[in-house]
Amino acid sequence: MKTIECKAPAKVNYRLDVLRRRPDGYHDLRMIMQRIDLCDDIRISLSENPGVRVACGKEGVPDGPGNIAWRAADALLKLSGRCTGIDISIVKNIPVAAGLGGGSSDCASVLMGVNELLELHLTDEQLMEAGSKLGADVPFFIFKKTALAEGIGDKLAAVEAAPAWLVIVNPNLAVSTAWVYQNLQLTAGKDEYIIPRFYGSVADICAILANDLEKVTIGKFPVIDQIKQKLLQVGAAGSLMSGSGSTVFGVFAEEANARKVAEKLSLESDWFVAAVKTL
């Protein structure tokens, strides 16, 4: 039976503005989203045994219908009308519940992979529409470009950003996105701010680093601010928490500097640390 292997990249938010709470309970956001080369490894195979099966084996990641990748495969299998099976294996390299979008990226990769395996010939736009019903960040990973994301994250426009190296640090903490939004105190007056669509240098990127969710997450986990300050002390041009946390990244122009800092922080702590490049 046919098999596809793919890599599902993580993301960071160079910016995350929470504009308002919507009547449906979600929030209108404005974000600059950037993919990075820290990836989960996914293998998707067709099977003679009907139904969808997901194997991951990572704590905190369900293997059945509770997994967003399972729901993605199930949705396309039903759309196809075929009585075949789909087996999905996920090797998690991206920290879980860490603000890096790993689950959404896995879902996007499964949508694209199953579309190819079942020869459904759905366009990226159709896959993005299907993905938006599964998770707010899923369309971004199908979009495959650095993006300005608005609405709940589903309205995407391409952004040009200079290549950069990032040092990703996660203090082995899982953060509930729902909890962060429930405890967010919104402030008014951000709608007038216009975010540029072009960032020609690392300095340009660092100039717009901001995350409205930081204050909430740092209030509960002060180590996040300690990591931010540490990254700046060791030479990062800028530092920010990604998404709702708990991952923090530092921005570097040069690979050598990023790798040196990552090695230093790895030796000094038991945190998850990686030097990665933007995609």
Phi and psi in degrees as a GROMACS rama.xvg file:
@    title "Ramachandran Plot"
@    xaxis  label "Phi"
@    yaxis  label "Psi"
@TYPE xy
-70.2313  146.247  LYS-2
-136.345  143.665  THR-3
-127.324  136.216  ILE-4
-114.326  136.412  GLU-5
-147.351  163.655  CYS-6
-112.342  133.312  LYS-7
-108.208  105.962  ALA-8
-77.436  150.257  PRO-9
-78.2381  174.374  ALA-10
-136.81  160.165  LYS-11
-125.838  160.176  VAL-12
-104.289  114.801  ASN-13
-70.2615  -26.922  TYR-14
-150.603  144.673  ARG-15
-145.294  103.312  LEU-16
-103.792  129.313  ASP-17
-98.8718  113.111  VAL-18
-86.9483  -43.2722  LEU-19
-167.94  160.236  ARG-20
-89.0701  133.903  ARG-21
-90.0511  159.734  ARG-22
-59.4185  -26.6656  PRO-23
-82.9142  2.45743  ASP-24
95.5203  -17.3006  GLY-25
-79.8204  178.977  TYR-26
-121.626  142.789  HIS-27
-78.742  128.265  ASP-28
-120.394  164.232  LEU-29
-141.091  116.184  ARG-30
-135.755  149.583  MET-31
-105.969  117.545  ILE-32
-113.514  134.479  MET-33
-131.497  124.449  GLN-34
-77.1002  150.816  ARG-35
-132.107  164.884  ILE-36
-89.5669  23.2904  ASP-37
-87.4274  117.18  LEU-38
-131.356  146.563  CYS-39
-81.8042  149.78  ASP-40
-103.273  125.599  ASP-41
-123.999  135.231  ILE-42
-123.287  125.716  ARG-43
-122.1  126.065  ILE-44
-130.404  142.66  SER-45
-79.1831  149.331  LEU-46
-138.529  153.429  SER-47
-77.9787  -12.6672  GLU-48
-88.4307  108.804  ASN-49
-57.8868  152.135  PRO-50
103.835  175.901  GLY-51
-112.345  135.495  VAL-52
-131.738  135.178  ARG-53
-122.33  129.59  VAL-54
-120.247  123.824  ALA-55
-130.905  -52.7087  CYS-56
75.8052  14.5366  GLY-57
-98.833  131.86  LYS-58
-58.1029  132.652  GLU-59
89.6706  -2.39826  GLY-60
-119.399  111.747  VAL-61
-70.3837  154.621  PRO-62
-97.0744  -18.1281  ASP-63
-104.462  -143.86  GLY-64
-58.9038  -18.5368  PRO-65
-72.34  -10.0692  GLY-66
-91.1502  128.3  ASN-67
-61.5761  -29.7839  ILE-68
-68.0551  -36.602  ALA-69
-60.7126  -45.5844  TRP-70
-65.1919  -34.2463  ARG-71
-64.2331  -48.4152  ALA-72
-64.5158  -41.0482  ALA-73
-62.8087  -40.391  ASP-74
-62.5353  -44.3106  ALA-75
-74.3381  -33.3105  LEU-76
-63.2098  -43.0558  LEU-77
-64.2907  -39.5812  LYS-78
-62.144  -36.0138  LEU-79
-71.2087  -27.8932  SER-80
74.3796  7.61536  GLY-81
-88.2415  150.306  ARG-82
-101.85  54.6865  CYS-83
-110.988  179.655  THR-84
-120.507  158.917  GLY-85
-132.676  122.849  ILE-86
-108.445  128.2  ASP-87
-122.866  128.046  ILE-88
-115.038  127.55  SER-89
-121.524  122.612  ILE-90
-100.884  111.529  VAL-91
-83.6562  112.816  LYS-92
-105.699  -19.1693  ASN-93
-87.7923  127.931  ILE-94
-53.998  145.672  PRO-95
-89.4007  142.743  VAL-96
52.2131  49.1461  ALA-97
-123.439  5.50935  ALA-98
80.4434  16.1263  GLY-99
-109.315  -0.568852  LEU-100
73.3927  21.9851  GLY-101
-59.3745  -44.9318  GLY-102
-63.8406  -42.618  GLY-103
-64.8087  -38.1734  SER-104
-67.8042  -40.8339  SER-105
-58.0931  -44.8431  ASP-106
-59.9252  -46.4002  CYS-107
-62.1342  -43.2086  ALA-108
-64.4756  -38.0063  SER-109
-67.3949  -41.5485  VAL-110
-57.9757  -47.1489  LEU-111
-68.1563  -39.2726  MET-112
-69.8018  -44.4236  GLY-113
-66.6055  -36.7843  VAL-114
-55.945  -41.6471  ASN-115
-72.9447  -45.3086  GLU-116
-62.6381  -41.32  LEU-117
-88.0069  0.728316  LEU-118
52.4305  49.2075  GLU-119
-81.8981  -21.9852  LEU-120
59.4331  32.2684  HIS-121
-73.6769  142.008  LEU-122
-76.6424  164.604  THR-123
-57.6898  -38.1187  ASP-124
-62.9253  -40.3605  GLU-125
-67.9616  -39.2758  GLN-126
-66.7919  -37.4506  LEU-127
-64.3997  -38.9288  MET-128
-64.8688  -42.7579  GLU-129
-64.5516  -40.0737  ALA-130
-65.9466  -33.3824  GLY-131
-64.5628  -23.1168  SER-132
-81.7742  -11.8365  LYS-133
-101.592  -35.9231  LEU-134
-169.469  143.111  GLY-135
-62.4378  -32.0795  ALA-136
-88.1376  -8.28248  ASP-137
-60.6162  -45.8922  VAL-138
-57.4281  -34.2248  PRO-139
-57.9233  -41.4449  PHE-140
-73.7875  -23.0283  PHE-141
-80.4511  -30.0002  ILE-142
-61.2842  -37.4914  PHE-143
63.1118  29.6247  LYS-144
-139.924  156.614  LYS-145
-59.7391  136.712  THR-146
-141.349  148.715  ALA-147
-89.3541  117.185  LEU-148
-110.364  130.119  ALA-149
-129.336  -177.935  GLU-150
70.4336  -132.72  GLY-151
-90.4739  10.8735  ILE-152
112.874  1.99224  GLY-153
-97.6833  -10.2367  ASP-154
-97.5076  111.056  LYS-155
-117.994  139.576  LEU-156
-136.244  138.123  ALA-157
-66.7345  142.662  ALA-158
-128.326  142.722  VAL-159
-98.5579  125.715  GLU-160
-133.565  137.515  ALA-161
-59.7348  146.6  ALA-162
-59.7928  146.312  PRO-163
-148.814  160.546  ALA-164
-107.924  138.801  TRP-165
-123.398  143.922  LEU-166
-103.875  116.33  VAL-167
-95.9848  127.773  ILE-168
-129.321  123.747  VAL-169
-124.577  122.152  ASN-170
-81.5764  29.7546  PRO-171
60.1363  41.1369  ASN-172
-119.762  133.865  LEU-173
-96.6802  130.684  ALA-174
-118.056  131.396  VAL-175
-79.61  117.499  SER-176
-59.8965  -40.6328  THR-177
-60.7044  -41.7232  ALA-178
-62.6252  -41.58  TRP-179
-62.292  -46.4988  VAL-180
-67.3801  -34.017  TYR-181
-64.704  -27.5054  GLN-182
-102.578  6.80761  ASN-183
-79.1582  131.065  LEU-184
-99.8126  110.272  GLN-185
-75.5841  143.458  LEU-186
-116.688  151.026  THR-187
-91.7764  167.772  ALA-188
97.9682  14.6109  GLY-189
-94.7968  -15.3762  LYS-190
-60.513  -28.5497  ASP-191
-75.6513  -18.3013  GLU-192
-73.4427  125.334  TYR-193
-103.641  122.945  ILE-194
-88.3249  130.071  ILE-195
-61.5311  158.867  PRO-196
-106.025  3.14935  ARG-197
-137.203  130.014  PHE-198
-131.273  98.7055  TYR-199
-83.4117  -7.27279  GLY-200
-149.802  166.802  SER-201
-60.452  -36.3377  VAL-202
-61.9009  -39.8078  ALA-203
-62.7713  -40.5903  ASP-204
-63.8318  -47.0942  ILE-205
-64.3218  -27.3899  CYS-206
-66.8905  -21.6706  ALA-207
-110.166  5.41276  ILE-208
-60.9991  120.808  LEU-209
-165.9  146.18  ALA-210
-148.228  112.324  ASN-211
-65.4807  -17.6314  ASP-212
-87.3275  -12.6197  LEU-213
-55.9632  -46.0447  GLU-214
-59.2583  -40.0581  LYS-215
-66.3805  -50.5141  VAL-216
-68.3698  -40.5492  THR-217
-64.4975  -32.5665  ILE-218
-59.0493  -33.0245  GLY-219
-93.5146  -32.0387  LYS-220
-126.42  81.5468  PHE-221
-59.1162  -20.5211  PRO-222
-59.9831  -25.338  VAL-223
-63.5836  -42.8903  ILE-224
-68.0213  -35.1897  ASP-225
-61.6997  -39.7999  GLN-226
-67.1567  -42.0797  ILE-227
-55.9419  -48.9143  LYS-228
-65.2468  -37.5044  GLN-229
-62.7857  -44.1489  LYS-230
-62.2257  -40.1738  LEU-231
-66.6001  -38.6948  LEU-232
-64.3545  -33.4268  GLN-233
-94.1652  9.71405  VAL-234
118.214  1.91686  GLY-235
-64.7758  140.596  ALA-236
-73.5546  -22.948  ALA-237
-164.72  161.102  GLY-238
-148.533  145.145  SER-239
-157.701  151.21  LEU-240
-77.6736  140.312  MET-241
-94.8802  133.767  SER-242
57.2421  -135.394  GLY-243
-90.7746  5.79016  SER-244
92.4075  176.098  GLY-245
-101.294  11.7403  SER-246
-77.0422  139.423  THR-247
-118.935  143.77  VAL-248
-127.438  148.294  PHE-249
-112.896  143.357  GLY-250
-101.632  132.168  VAL-251
-133.279  147.142  PHE-252
-84.0936  -29.3844  ALA-253
-115.335  138.198  GLU-254
-60.0937  -44.3185  GLU-255
-59.4352  -42.7199  ALA-256
-66.0559  -41.2407  ASN-257
-63.3828  -44.029  ALA-258
-67.5043  -36.8305  ARG-259
-63.5896  -43.7959  LYS-260
-66.8374  -42.234  VAL-261
-60.9794  -41.7696  ALA-262
-64.1925  -42.1271  GLU-263
-62.0995  -47.0473  LYS-264
-67.9664  -32.8975  LEU-265
-64.1968  -39.3984  SER-266
-72.1414  -27.5228  LEU-267
-89.7296  -8.97144  GLU-268
-149.792  173.318  SER-269
-104.273  19.4245  ASP-270
-71.011  159.278  TRP-271
-76.9918  122.586  PHE-272
-134.077  135.992  VAL-273
-151.185  140.533  ALA-274
-93.584  125.539  ALA-275
-135.019  159.837  VAL-276
-112.529  154.96  LYS-277
-76.1158  154.112  THR-278
